[in-house]
């Protein structure tokens, strides 16, 4: 399995500020995996700061005004193509994607949700086994982007999981809130929905209760992105997965995909046009 890492705070170039670039990168990498050009991959990344919306969020009547309000406060916005609803992105959130070729006839992706959920729990256990033992999967009512595979400790969510499928490959993606304040992030997303909905209670959107969100560090788990990312790599290796860094892959095969690659930039523009508000 190849490991690609792009963390906020590293010298990634100006294109890393564009919130759609990591999603476009995974879209491009997914196509290459489906074509057999690169092995199954693990992508670990963070973004300096923004809010990624689900497609349904972008259809709320005042979504454009709510996004403009966030942008005016220095918070980038974008509509993502994977499933789910609005989530914050910042340097304290580690995004974890497993990008895999699709086996012929494969229809049920719940096993892959469970695989990523267990990998995240094992990653937390590397440094904080007592907290990891308390991780439970199941929808957390009142959280942002709620789903069946929310991960929580003591009823407070720190992780959500979504997926994206192509014809020959797919990826399962998780956002893991590692450090900082979960409640503050919940308040940010609640504020977006309050503006975007115009207060219309008849509309369908997540009713966010900020107290349902927490960071792993607030729940007794790892409180640094680097510690959690190291745990992910160790958890994968403990399962017998042979990990190959992007640099090693480049040296051995010549495969070199960067955020600045023209294919990634073109994919970002396609996503922007397709999912623009």
MOVENFEN-V803692 format. One record per pair of residues at least 4 apart in sequence whose C-alpha atoms are under 6 Angstrom apart, sorted by sequence separation. I is the first residue (numbers start at 0). J is the second residue. If there is no record, write none. Layout:
i=I j=J
i=I j=J
This chain:
i=19 j=23
i=20 j=24
i=25 j=29
i=32 j=36
i=52 j=56
i=70 j=74
i=123 j=127
i=124 j=128
i=151 j=155
i=165 j=169
i=191 j=195
i=192 j=196
i=216 j=220
i=230 j=234
i=236 j=240
i=248 j=252
i=249 j=253
i=270 j=274
i=271 j=275
i=31 j=36
i=32 j=37
i=57 j=62
i=69 j=74
i=70 j=75
i=151 j=156
i=164 j=169
i=193 j=198
i=215 j=220
i=216 j=221
i=235 j=240
i=249 j=254
i=150 j=156
i=151 j=157
i=163 j=169
i=215 j=221
i=216 j=222
i=249 j=255
i=124 j=131
i=138 j=145
i=163 j=170
i=123 j=131
i=138 j=146
i=150 j=158
i=162 j=170
i=138 j=147
i=149 j=158
i=162 j=171
i=137 j=147
i=149 j=159
i=161 j=171
i=162 j=172
i=120 j=131
i=137 j=148
i=138 j=149
i=161 j=172
i=136 j=148
i=137 j=149
i=160 j=172
i=136 j=149
i=160 j=173
i=136 j=150
i=159 j=173
i=135 j=150
i=159 j=174
i=135 j=151
i=158 j=174
i=134 j=151
i=158 j=175
i=134 j=152
i=157 j=175
i=189 j=207
i=133 j=152
i=157 j=176
i=186 j=209
i=185 j=209
i=49 j=74
i=51 j=76
i=53 j=78
i=49 j=75
i=50 j=76
i=51 j=77
i=52 j=78
i=53 j=79
i=49 j=76
i=51 j=78
i=52 j=79
i=182 j=209
i=182 j=210
i=53 j=83
i=182 j=212
i=53 j=84
i=181 j=212
i=52 j=84
i=53 j=85
i=181 j=213
i=52 j=85
i=181 j=214
i=51 j=85
i=51 j=86
i=50 j=86
i=178 j=214
i=50 j=87
i=177 j=214
i=0 j=38
i=2 j=40
i=4 j=42
i=6 j=44
i=7 j=45
i=49 j=87
i=50 j=88
i=176 j=214
i=177 j=215
i=178 j=216
i=0 j=39
i=1 j=40
i=2 j=41
i=3 j=42
i=4 j=43
i=5 j=44
i=6 j=45
i=7 j=46
i=49 j=88
i=177 j=216
i=0 j=40
i=2 j=42
i=4 j=44
i=7 j=47
i=48 j=88
i=48 j=89
i=46 j=88
i=47 j=89
i=46 j=89
i=47 j=90
i=46 j=90
i=178 j=222
i=45 j=90
i=177 j=222
i=178 j=223
i=45 j=93
i=44 j=93
i=45 j=94
i=44 j=94
i=43 j=94
i=43 j=95
i=42 j=95
i=42 j=96
i=41 j=96
i=41 j=97
i=155 j=211
i=156 j=212
i=157 j=213
i=155 j=212
i=156 j=213
i=157 j=214
i=40 j=98
i=155 j=213
i=39 j=98
i=85 j=144
i=39 j=99
i=84 j=144
i=83 j=144
i=143 j=207
i=141 j=206
i=142 j=207
i=101 j=167
i=141 j=207
i=33 j=100
i=101 j=168
i=141 j=208
i=100 j=168
i=99 j=168
i=142 j=211
i=99 j=169
i=98 j=169
i=98 j=170
i=97 j=170
i=97 j=171
i=96 j=171
i=96 j=172
i=95 j=172
i=95 j=173
i=82 j=161
i=94 j=173
i=94 j=174
i=81 j=162
i=93 j=174
i=81 j=163
i=93 j=175
i=7 j=90
i=92 j=175
i=92 j=176
i=92 j=177
i=91 j=177
i=91 j=178
i=130 j=219
i=130 j=220
i=127 j=220
i=125 j=230
i=122 j=230
i=122 j=231
i=122 j=234
i=121 j=234
i=65 j=191
i=65 j=194
i=65 j=195
i=62 j=195
i=33 j=167
i=61 j=195
i=33 j=168
i=59 j=195
i=59 j=196
i=29 j=168
i=57 j=276
i=24 j=263
i=23 j=263
i=0 j=241
i=1 j=242
i=2 j=243
i=0 j=242
i=1 j=243
i=2 j=244
i=3 j=245
i=1 j=244
i=2 j=245
i=23 j=266
i=23 j=267
i=20 j=267
i=19 j=267
